[in-house]
Amino acid sequence: MPDRPEIVCICGSTRFVDEMRAVNRDLTFAGVIVVAPGEADELITDEQKTALDALHLRKIDLADRVLVVNPGGYIGESTSREIAYAHATGKPISFPDPV
């Protein structure tokens, strides 16, 4: 038995916020610690986006693995960057939908 629950970082396009929330809920109820992208209800500045993107890479650092929420196989520019970062740091990456 591990000393702590698994930590999973969710990555994906903000257009899939509902799907990411569902995955977050399901993993949480399965006993997983979930680290998810930050959410904003309004448009954010380029500076804020840059800060959130950098923060999300630190979230990947904390995780045991990365789960990419990609309905229809869609992966955008930011998510591609996060996948490349996770790969470069040796994090296992999984995709619910084929890419």
All heavy atoms as an XYZ file, in Angstrom:
752
protein
N       0.854     -1.183      0.000
C       0.000      0.000      0.000
C       0.899      1.245      0.000
O       1.771      1.389      0.840
C      -0.888     -0.021      1.244
C      -1.725      1.191      1.433
S      -3.447      0.702      1.422
C      -4.213      2.272      1.322
N       0.675      2.166     -0.949
C       1.512      3.366     -1.006
C       1.280      4.267      0.212
O       0.245      4.209      0.864
C       1.065      4.055     -2.297
C      -0.275      3.481     -2.621
C      -0.333      2.128     -1.992
N       2.280      5.097      0.494
C       2.186      6.029      1.623
C       1.151      7.122      1.386
O       0.663      7.731      2.321
C       3.542      6.704      1.872
C       4.569      5.719      2.387
O       4.181      4.608      2.795
O       5.754      6.068      2.379
N       0.872      7.393      0.119
C      -0.093      8.438     -0.207
C      -0.842      8.041     -1.473
O      -0.387      7.196     -2.237
C       0.619      9.769     -0.409
C       1.587      9.755     -1.586
C       1.954     11.150     -2.029
N       2.981     11.174     -3.049
C       2.798     10.880     -4.332
N       1.616     10.499     -4.765
N       3.800     10.940     -5.192
N      -1.980      8.668     -1.711
C      -2.707      8.377     -2.950
C      -1.908      8.852     -4.168
O      -1.051      9.730     -4.065
C      -3.992      9.204     -2.817
C      -4.105      9.560     -1.378
C      -2.700      9.585     -0.838
N      -2.214      8.269     -5.309
C      -1.616      8.703     -6.568
C      -2.017     10.155     -6.836
O      -3.129     10.575     -6.520
C      -2.129      7.802     -7.700
C      -1.577      8.195     -9.052
C      -2.154      7.373    -10.187
O      -3.345      6.993    -10.115
O      -1.425      7.126    -11.153
N      -1.106     10.921     -7.444
C      -1.391     12.290     -7.860
C      -1.425     12.325     -9.381
O      -0.459     11.915    -10.037
C      -0.329     13.277     -7.343
C      -0.255     13.238     -5.817
C      -0.634     14.696     -7.834
C       0.895     14.035     -5.231
N      -2.541     12.788     -9.929
C      -2.717     12.873    -11.381
C      -2.932     14.330    -11.765
O      -3.755     15.021    -11.161
C      -3.917     12.023    -11.846
C      -4.200     12.241    -13.333
C      -3.665     10.551    -11.566
N      -2.194     14.783    -12.759
C      -2.386     16.124    -13.299
C      -3.215     16.016    -14.575
O      -2.849     15.293    -15.501
C      -1.046     16.788    -13.605
S      -1.221     18.479    -14.216
N      -4.337     16.718    -14.594
C      -5.187     16.750    -15.777
C      -4.700     17.870    -16.696
O      -4.474     18.991    -16.248
C      -6.657     17.000    -15.398
C      -7.207     15.856    -14.555
C      -7.502     17.221    -16.640
C      -8.612     16.102    -14.034
N      -4.552     17.542    -17.968
C      -4.230     18.527    -18.994
C      -5.311     18.470    -20.066
O      -5.936     17.426    -20.263
C      -2.876     18.230    -19.636
S      -1.469     18.372    -18.518
N      -5.497     19.575    -20.759
C      -6.462     19.601    -21.852
C      -6.874     21.018    -22.177
O      -6.605     21.953    -21.422
N      -7.532     21.151    -23.298
C      -8.007     22.454    -23.746
C      -9.085     22.986    -22.816
O      -9.944     22.229    -22.340
C      -8.578     22.335    -25.163
O      -9.213     23.541    -25.541
N      -9.068     24.296    -22.580
C     -10.100     24.908    -21.736
C     -11.484     24.773    -22.359
O     -12.481     24.931    -21.662
C      -9.796     26.395    -21.461
O      -9.626     27.070    -22.710
C      -8.538     26.542    -20.623
N     -11.554     24.448    -23.639
C     -12.878     24.225    -24.255
C     -13.542     22.958    -23.703
O     -14.724     22.757    -23.874
C     -12.781     24.166    -25.771
C     -12.084     22.940    -26.310
C     -12.088     22.863    -27.810
N     -11.238     23.895    -28.370
C     -11.007     24.066    -29.652
N     -11.564     23.247    -30.523
N     -10.221     25.005    -30.086
N     -12.749     22.122    -23.040
C     -13.270     20.878    -22.472
C     -13.391     20.942    -20.949
O     -13.213     19.935    -20.255
C     -12.386     19.693    -22.875
C     -12.246     19.522    -24.365
C     -10.990     19.404    -24.938
C     -13.363     19.489    -25.186
C     -10.848     19.244    -26.308
C     -13.228     19.335    -26.568
C     -11.972     19.222    -27.129
N     -13.701     22.109    -20.425
C     -13.761     22.289    -18.973
C     -14.768     21.336    -18.334
O     -14.493     20.766    -17.267
C     -14.035     23.769    -18.594
C     -15.409     24.209    -19.013
C     -13.828     23.988    -17.109
N     -15.913     21.116    -18.950
C     -16.905     20.203    -18.374
C     -16.380     18.775    -18.322
O     -16.579     18.060    -17.332
C     -18.221     20.254    -19.151
C     -18.947     21.584    -18.985
O     -18.696     22.282    -17.977
O     -19.755     21.927    -19.866
N     -15.695     18.352    -19.380
C     -15.141     17.010    -19.418
C     -14.030     16.858    -18.374
O     -13.927     15.831    -17.699
C     -14.601     16.693    -20.818
C     -15.677     16.533    -21.876
C     -16.094     17.832    -22.561
O     -15.809     18.940    -22.024
O     -16.719     17.749    -23.625
N     -13.203     17.914    -18.217
C     -12.133     17.847    -17.215
C     -12.716     17.807    -15.809
O     -12.197     17.091    -14.944
C     -11.173     19.024    -17.382
C     -10.265     18.860    -18.583
S      -8.911     20.048    -18.641
C      -9.745     21.477    -19.312
N     -13.794     18.539    -15.580
C     -14.443     18.487    -14.263
C     -14.976     17.092    -13.975
O     -14.874     16.597    -12.844
C     -15.580     19.502    -14.196
C     -15.118     20.927    -14.060
C     -16.304     21.871    -14.052
N     -15.864     23.258    -13.975
C     -16.577     24.274    -14.427
N     -17.756     24.088    -14.985
N     -16.118     25.501    -14.313
N     -15.529     16.436    -14.985
C     -16.060     15.075    -14.800
C     -14.920     14.099    -14.485
O     -15.054     13.243    -13.601
C     -16.829     14.631    -16.039
N     -13.816     14.215    -15.197
C     -12.666     13.356    -14.940
C     -12.127     13.625    -13.536
O     -11.804     12.692    -12.783
C     -11.566     13.577    -16.010
C     -10.258     12.924    -15.601
C     -12.030     13.056    -17.363
N     -12.055     14.893    -13.152
C     -11.603     15.274    -11.816
C     -12.479     14.607    -10.755
O     -11.971     13.997     -9.817
C     -11.636     16.799    -11.684
C     -11.010     17.317    -10.414
O     -10.965     16.641     -9.395
N     -10.548     18.555    -10.467
N     -13.780     14.713    -10.937
C     -14.726     14.111     -9.978
C     -14.523     12.600     -9.890
O     -14.404     12.042     -8.796
C     -16.165     14.435    -10.403
C     -17.227     13.871     -9.450
C     -18.628     13.975    -10.038
N     -18.700     13.168    -11.252
C     -19.022     13.649    -12.470
N     -19.328     14.906    -12.648
N     -19.053     12.843    -13.520
N     -14.459     11.942    -11.037
C     -14.327     10.480    -11.057
C     -13.027     10.026    -10.391
O     -13.019      9.070     -9.608
C     -14.391      9.957    -12.489
C     -15.765     10.139    -13.126
O     -16.740     10.452    -12.402
O     -15.861      9.990    -14.362
N     -11.928     10.710    -10.707
C     -10.650     10.344    -10.100
C     -10.659     10.605     -8.600
O     -10.148      9.791     -7.815
C      -9.503     11.127    -10.755
C      -9.125     10.725    -12.176
C      -8.126     11.716    -12.754
C      -8.566      9.311    -12.223
N     -11.231     11.730     -8.196
C     -11.295     12.063     -6.771
C     -12.071     11.002     -6.003
O     -11.626     10.539     -4.947
C     -11.922     13.457     -6.574
O     -11.091     14.429     -7.225
C     -12.053     13.808     -5.100
N     -13.209     10.572     -6.544
C     -13.999      9.537     -5.877
C     -13.285      8.184     -5.886
O     -13.580      7.326     -5.059
C     -15.396      9.414     -6.481
C     -16.334     10.503     -6.021
C     -17.011     11.277     -6.936
C     -16.538     10.748     -4.665
C     -17.881     12.283     -6.512
C     -17.397     11.746     -4.234
C     -18.069     12.521     -5.162
N     -12.320      8.030     -6.800
C     -11.523      6.798     -6.840
C     -10.319      6.881     -5.901
O      -9.499      5.966     -5.862
C     -11.065      6.525     -8.272
N     -10.199      7.988     -5.152
C      -9.134      8.113     -4.178
C      -7.844      8.708     -4.709
O      -6.789      8.576     -4.083
N      -7.931      9.382     -5.851
C      -6.763      9.992     -6.479
C      -6.716     11.475     -6.112
O      -7.755     12.135     -6.051
C      -6.849      9.827     -8.022
C      -5.742     10.590     -8.731
C      -6.828      8.348     -8.403
N      -5.515     11.997     -5.867
C      -5.335     13.446     -5.705
C      -5.238     14.029     -7.104
O      -4.379     13.624     -7.893
C      -4.061     13.763     -4.898
C      -4.189     13.217     -3.471
C      -3.799     15.277     -4.887
C      -2.902     13.291     -2.672
N      -6.101     14.982     -7.412
C      -6.160     15.558     -8.756
C      -5.618     16.984     -8.740
O      -5.998     17.795     -7.900
C      -7.603     15.556     -9.295
C      -7.662     16.197    -10.680
C      -8.157     14.135     -9.335
N      -4.733     17.254     -9.685
C      -4.220     18.600     -9.908
C      -4.723     18.986    -11.298
O      -4.471     18.287    -12.274
C      -2.677     18.627     -9.855
C      -2.168     20.044     -9.964
C      -2.168     17.960     -8.595
N      -5.482     20.091    -11.364
C      -6.156     20.459    -12.611
C      -5.770     21.862    -13.049
O      -5.264     22.662    -12.248
C      -7.672     20.366    -12.421
N      -6.029     22.185    -14.319
C      -5.761     23.540    -14.801
C      -6.576     24.577    -14.025
O      -7.678     24.289    -13.570
C      -6.222     23.510    -16.264
C      -6.270     22.072    -16.638
C      -6.571     21.324    -15.371
N      -6.027     25.777    -13.905
C      -6.771     26.872    -13.302
C      -7.912     27.270    -14.223
O      -7.835     27.091    -15.434
N      -8.976     27.773    -13.632
C     -10.141     28.204    -14.408
C     -10.375     29.685    -14.207
O     -10.124     30.217    -13.129
C     -11.391     27.441    -13.971
C     -11.375     25.977    -14.320
C     -12.686     25.299    -13.982
O     -13.756     25.942    -14.101
O     -12.656     24.138    -13.568
N     -10.879     30.342    -15.253
C     -11.251     31.751    -15.174
C     -12.605     31.919    -15.850
O     -12.837     31.348    -16.917
C     -10.204     32.616    -15.859
N     -13.482     32.661    -15.204
C     -14.817     32.881    -15.766
C     -14.839     34.007    -16.788
O     -15.833     34.200    -17.471
C     -15.821     33.197    -14.651
C     -16.080     31.995    -13.757
O     -15.898     30.862    -14.226
O     -16.458     32.201    -12.596
N     -13.755     34.740    -16.874
C     -13.706     35.861    -17.805
C     -12.458     35.725    -18.677
O     -11.617     34.873    -18.434
C     -13.676     37.193    -17.044
C     -12.419     37.432    -16.226
C     -12.358     36.683    -14.896
O     -13.400     36.294    -14.350
O     -11.238     36.463    -14.412
N     -12.352     36.568    -19.680
C     -11.159     36.562    -20.517
C      -9.966     36.959    -19.678
O     -10.069     37.790    -18.775
C     -11.329     37.547    -21.677
C     -12.353     37.167    -22.738
C     -12.491     38.283    -23.767
C     -11.951     35.870    -23.427
N      -8.832     36.350    -19.961
C      -7.625     36.660    -19.209
C      -6.628     37.351    -20.137
O      -6.692     37.197    -21.357
C      -7.006     35.402    -18.561
C      -6.602     34.370    -19.617
C      -7.962     34.803    -17.545
C      -5.829     33.187    -19.070
N      -5.715     38.081    -19.538
C      -4.700     38.781    -20.322
C      -3.631     37.792    -20.784
O      -3.522     36.674    -20.254
C      -4.027     39.883    -19.477
O      -3.300     39.260    -18.409
C      -5.057     40.865    -18.913
N      -2.835     38.221    -21.737
C      -1.719     37.387    -22.196
C      -0.754     37.107    -21.044
O      -0.226     36.004    -20.927
C      -0.972     38.069    -23.345
C      -1.766     38.073    -24.646
O      -2.737     37.296    -24.765
O      -1.413     38.863    -25.543
N      -0.548     38.099    -20.191
C       0.337     37.939    -19.043
C      -0.213     36.884    -18.077
O       0.537     36.041    -17.572
C       0.494     39.281    -18.327
C       1.482     39.265    -17.189
C       1.635     40.647    -16.564
O       2.454     41.428    -17.076
O       0.924     40.917    -15.579
N      -1.523     36.932    -17.832
C      -2.142     35.934    -16.957
C      -2.047     34.544    -17.570
O      -1.774     33.566    -16.872
C      -3.610     36.294    -16.695
C      -3.789     37.489    -15.783
C      -5.227     37.958    -15.729
O      -5.933     37.985    -16.734
N      -5.674     38.334    -14.534
N      -2.255     34.432    -18.880
C      -2.160     33.131    -19.554
C      -0.752     32.566    -19.423
O      -0.565     31.383    -19.131
C      -2.553     33.239    -21.025
C      -2.239     31.961    -21.811
C      -3.321     31.570    -22.736
C      -3.049     30.329    -23.551
N      -2.415     29.215    -22.915
N       0.245     33.416    -19.616
C       1.631     32.983    -19.485
C       1.899     32.469    -18.069
O       2.534     31.424    -17.883
C       2.593     34.138    -19.829
O       2.363     34.519    -21.195
C       4.043     33.737    -19.657
N       1.396     33.188    -17.071
C       1.589     32.782    -15.674
C       0.875     31.463    -15.388
O       1.434     30.581    -14.723
C       1.092     33.878    -14.733
N      -0.355     31.308    -15.894
C      -1.098     30.060    -15.674
C      -0.418     28.880    -16.365
O      -0.366     27.775    -15.818
C      -2.544     30.200    -16.161
C      -3.460     31.079    -15.315
C      -4.820     31.225    -15.985
C      -3.608     30.519    -13.910
N       0.102     29.110    -17.573
C       0.804     28.048    -18.295
C       2.035     27.592    -17.509
O       2.296     26.389    -17.389
C       1.204     28.514    -19.695
C       0.034     28.612    -20.658
O      -1.067     28.139    -20.324
O       0.217     29.185    -21.758
N       2.794     28.546    -16.972
C       3.988     28.204    -16.187
C       3.591     27.453    -14.908
O       4.238     26.473    -14.530
C       4.778     29.466    -15.852
N       2.528     27.907    -14.270
C       2.052     27.247    -13.054
C       1.630     25.812    -13.347
O       1.894     24.899    -12.557
C       0.883     28.036    -12.455
C       0.283     27.475    -11.169
C       1.312     27.472    -10.041
C      -0.937     28.292    -10.774
N       1.007     25.596    -14.509
C       0.553     24.245    -14.834
C       1.736     23.289    -15.017
O       1.642     22.111    -14.665
C      -0.362     24.238    -16.058
C      -1.196     23.007    -16.133
N      -2.235     22.765    -15.261
C      -1.123     21.916    -16.927
C      -2.769     21.591    -15.527
N      -2.100     21.056    -16.534
N       2.845     23.788    -15.526
C       4.040     22.935    -15.637
C       4.516     22.515    -14.251
O       4.960     21.379    -14.062
C       5.155     23.658    -16.390
C       4.860     24.012    -17.850
C       6.071     24.683    -18.480
C       4.417     22.803    -18.665
N       4.414     23.399    -13.273
C       4.782     23.037    -11.897
C       3.816     21.986    -11.353
O       4.203     21.109    -10.571
C       4.774     24.265    -10.970
C       5.701     25.408    -11.373
C       7.197     25.104    -11.323
N       7.734     24.234    -12.349
C       8.063     24.600    -13.593
N       7.902     25.837    -13.983
N       8.560     23.721    -14.444
N       2.550     22.062    -11.759
C       1.577     21.045    -11.347
C       1.959     19.688    -11.925
O       1.834     18.664    -11.245
C       0.168     21.444    -11.781
C      -0.375     22.651    -11.033
C      -1.751     23.047    -11.557
C      -2.311     24.252    -10.818
N      -3.664     24.610    -11.291
N       2.434     19.682    -13.160
C       2.910     18.435    -13.772
C       4.074     17.876    -12.958
O       4.159     16.669    -12.718
C       3.291     18.662    -15.248
C       2.030     18.949    -16.076
C       4.077     17.471    -15.807
C       2.299     19.416    -17.494
N       4.966     18.767    -12.495
C       6.099     18.330    -11.660
C       5.625     17.588    -10.409
O       6.271     16.645     -9.967
C       6.943     19.534    -11.226
C       7.734     20.159    -12.359
O       7.991     19.485    -13.377
O       8.099     21.353    -12.219
N       4.503     18.032     -9.827
C       3.987     17.426     -8.603
C       3.347     16.053     -8.832
O       3.241     15.260     -7.902
C       2.924     18.329     -7.972
C       3.376     19.675     -7.430
C       2.161     20.504     -7.034
C       4.309     19.477     -6.257
N       2.915     15.808    -10.063
C       2.096     14.630    -10.354
C       2.921     13.369    -10.561
O       4.086     13.415    -10.967
C       1.252     14.893    -11.598
N       2.260     12.232    -10.291
C       2.837     10.930    -10.617
C       2.643     10.599    -12.092
O       3.443      9.881    -12.686
C       2.174      9.833     -9.773
C       2.406     10.039     -8.287
O       3.555     10.330     -7.894
O       1.432      9.928     -7.520
N       1.552     11.112    -12.641
C       1.271     10.892    -14.066
C       0.360     12.003    -14.570
O      -0.230     12.742    -13.797
C       0.638      9.526    -14.330
C      -0.764      9.352    -13.789
C      -1.295      7.938    -14.098
N      -2.559      7.698    -13.439
C      -3.745      7.797    -14.041
N      -3.828      8.130    -15.303
N      -4.853      7.539    -13.358
N       0.258     12.080    -15.900
C      -0.543     13.095    -16.577
C      -1.663     12.403    -17.339
O      -1.433     11.397    -18.009
C       0.337     13.926    -17.543
C      -0.499     14.825    -18.430
C       1.359     14.735    -16.756
N      -2.861     12.953    -17.228
C      -4.012     12.461    -17.982
C      -4.488     13.602    -18.876
O      -4.854     14.675    -18.388
C      -5.141     12.037    -17.037
C      -6.439     11.580    -17.699
C      -6.203     10.305    -18.508
C      -7.505     11.336    -16.657
N      -4.436     13.383    -20.187
C      -4.823     14.404    -21.155
C      -6.277     14.172    -21.556
O      -6.606     13.146    -22.147
C      -3.920     14.370    -22.403
C      -4.345     15.441    -23.401
C      -2.460     14.551    -22.008
N      -7.145     15.122    -21.209
C      -8.557     15.060    -21.592
C      -8.645     15.640    -23.004
O      -8.399     16.831    -23.204
C      -9.432     15.840    -20.585
C     -10.887     15.836    -21.029
C      -9.294     15.243    -19.188
N      -8.975     14.786    -23.960
C      -8.905     15.168    -25.372
C     -10.071     14.620    -26.182
O      -9.888     13.818    -27.096
C      -7.580     14.687    -25.966
C      -7.456     13.171    -25.965
O      -7.886     12.501    -25.031
N      -6.864     12.625    -27.012
N     -11.301     15.050    -25.896
C     -12.452     14.546    -26.653
C     -12.240     14.679    -28.164
O     -11.791     15.717    -28.643
C     -13.606     15.422    -26.175
C     -13.206     15.854    -24.800
C     -11.709     16.022    -24.876
N     -12.537     13.607    -28.864
C     -12.373     13.608    -30.311
C     -10.920     13.600    -30.747
O     -10.618     13.780    -31.922
N      -9.994     13.414    -29.794
C      -8.575     13.394    -30.124
C      -7.948     14.774    -30.220
O      -6.771     14.895    -30.565
N      -8.709     15.835    -29.896
C      -8.198     17.198    -30.030
C      -7.121     17.507    -28.996
O      -7.287     17.254    -27.806
C      -9.325     18.230    -29.873
C      -8.813     19.651    -29.940
C      -8.573     20.260    -31.171
C      -8.514     20.361    -28.786
C      -8.073     21.550    -31.243
C      -8.013     21.650    -28.841
C      -7.794     22.241    -30.071
O      -7.290     23.516    -30.139
N      -6.004     18.065    -29.482
C      -4.937     18.547    -28.613
C      -4.471     19.884    -29.170
O      -4.012     19.959    -30.307
C      -3.762     17.557    -28.552
C      -4.233     16.254    -27.920
C      -2.594     18.152    -27.788
C      -3.195     15.168    -27.895
N      -4.633     20.933    -28.369
C      -4.244     22.276    -28.797
C      -2.783     22.575    -28.513
O      -2.021     21.730    -28.017
N      -2.404     23.818    -28.781
C      -1.014     24.246    -28.655
C      -0.504     24.160    -27.214
O       0.571     23.611    -26.966
C      -0.903     25.686    -29.165
C       0.501     26.220    -29.214
C       0.543     27.645    -29.754
O      -0.204     27.968    -30.680
O       1.349     28.428    -29.210
N      -1.262     24.687    -26.257
C      -0.818     24.654    -24.856
C      -0.725     23.220    -24.348
O       0.235     22.850    -23.658
C      -1.776     25.454    -23.961
O      -1.672     26.823    -24.239
N      -1.717     22.412    -24.699
C      -1.708     21.012    -24.257
C      -0.536     20.261    -24.882
O       0.114     19.453    -24.216
C      -3.045     20.331    -24.578
O      -4.101     21.092    -23.992
C      -3.087     18.910    -24.056
N      -0.231     20.551    -26.134
C       0.926     19.923    -26.790
C       2.212     20.263    -26.051
O       3.079     19.402    -25.849
C       1.041     20.386    -28.246
O      -0.024     19.895    -29.005
N       2.329     21.511    -25.618
C       3.501     21.951    -24.861
C       3.573     21.213    -23.518
O       4.650     20.776    -23.085
C       3.422     23.465    -24.663
C       4.706     24.140    -24.341
C       4.674     25.675    -24.433
N       3.412     26.295    -24.070
C       2.562     26.854    -24.942
N       2.829     26.852    -26.231
N       1.448     27.411    -24.534
N       2.428     21.050    -22.868
C       2.388     20.334    -21.591
C       2.758     18.861    -21.765
O       3.479     18.290    -20.940
C       1.003     20.471    -20.963
C       0.680     21.888    -20.529
C      -0.790     22.167    -20.302
O      -1.622     21.257    -20.492
O      -1.093     23.308    -19.937
N       2.281     18.252    -22.839
C       2.615     16.846    -23.124
C       4.121     16.709    -23.347
O       4.763     15.788    -22.822
C       1.821     16.325    -24.340
C       0.334     16.232    -23.984
C       2.366     14.978    -24.813
C      -0.573     16.022    -25.194
N       4.700     17.626    -24.122
C       6.140     17.590    -24.385
C       6.923     17.747    -23.085
O       7.922     17.049    -22.859
C       6.526     18.683    -25.379
N       6.449     18.641    -22.208
C       7.111     18.846    -20.919
C       7.024     17.585    -20.063
O       8.028     17.145    -19.486
C       6.484     20.042    -20.192
C       7.141     20.322    -18.866
C       8.320     21.067    -18.804
C       6.605     19.842    -17.677
C       8.947     21.313    -17.595
C       7.220     20.082    -16.462
C       8.395     20.824    -16.427
O       9.011     21.060    -15.214
N       5.835     17.008    -19.982
C       5.647     15.792    -19.192
C       6.535     14.662    -19.722
O       7.170     13.936    -18.952
C       4.176     15.375    -19.197
N       6.581     14.543    -21.036
C       7.423     13.513    -21.655
C       8.892     13.748    -21.306
O       9.613     12.815    -20.928
C       7.213     13.504    -23.169
C       8.016     12.468    -23.878
N       7.732     11.128    -23.808
C       9.127     12.580    -24.649
C       8.625     10.456    -24.513
N       9.479     11.318    -25.027
N       9.339     15.004    -21.415
C      10.739     15.345    -21.144
C      11.114     15.097    -19.688
O      12.273     14.802    -19.390
C      11.000     16.807    -21.510
N      10.149     15.193    -18.791
C      10.431     14.980    -17.366
C      10.133     13.542    -16.934
O      10.216     13.227    -15.742
C       9.641     15.974    -16.495
O       8.245     15.823    -16.731
C      10.060     17.409    -16.771
N       9.772     12.685    -17.893
C       9.589     11.266    -17.603
C       8.258     10.895    -16.974
O       8.137      9.798    -16.425
N       7.271     11.769    -17.053
C       5.952     11.456    -16.478
C       5.172     10.548    -17.426
O       5.116     10.804    -18.628
C       5.127     12.735    -16.258
C       5.750     13.739    -15.335
C       5.765     13.276    -13.900
C       6.473     14.314    -13.026
N       6.415     14.002    -11.636
N       4.544      9.513    -16.905
C       3.653      8.714    -17.751
C       2.473      9.589    -18.202
O       1.976     10.416    -17.434
C       3.172      7.599    -16.824
C       4.133      7.579    -15.678
C       4.661      8.978    -15.548
N       2.054      9.399    -19.446
C       0.975     10.195    -20.033
C      -0.063      9.248    -20.598
O       0.276      8.287    -21.294
C       1.505     11.098    -21.163
C       2.669     11.963    -20.654
C       0.389     11.974    -21.736
C       3.492     12.590    -21.771
N      -1.348      9.541    -20.307
C      -2.413      8.731    -20.893
C      -3.471      9.633    -21.493
O      -3.588     10.808    -21.148
C      -3.046      7.795    -19.844
O      -3.565      8.528    -18.756
N      -4.220      9.060    -22.437
C      -5.235      9.781    -23.199
C      -6.517      8.952    -23.192
O      -6.501      7.825    -23.689
C      -4.806      9.965    -24.656
C      -3.489     10.669    -24.832
C      -2.298      9.982    -24.753
C      -3.465     12.023    -25.091
C      -1.068     10.626    -24.932
C      -2.253     12.688    -25.266
C      -1.067     11.983    -25.186
N      -7.642      9.504    -22.681
C      -8.902      8.750    -22.726
C      -9.381      8.496    -24.157
O      -9.943      7.465    -24.445
C      -9.902      9.629    -21.982
C      -9.111     10.657    -21.256
C      -7.790     10.762    -21.955
N      -9.143      9.470    -25.062
C      -9.551      9.341    -26.456
C      -8.311      9.151    -27.327
O      -7.267      9.738    -27.053
C     -10.315     10.588    -26.922
C     -11.685     10.717    -26.279
O     -12.108      9.763    -25.585
O     -12.344     11.747    -26.457
N      -8.439      8.349    -28.378
C      -7.280      8.143    -29.258
C      -6.815      9.462    -29.865
O      -7.624     10.344    -30.128
C      -7.820      7.211    -30.355
C      -9.087      6.643    -29.829
C      -9.616      7.616    -28.810
N      -5.517      9.575    -30.065
C      -4.950     10.779    -30.684
C      -4.549     10.501    -32.108
O      -4.409      9.399    -32.530
C      -3.727     11.336    -29.905
C      -4.183     11.980    -28.626
C      -2.726     10.252    -29.612
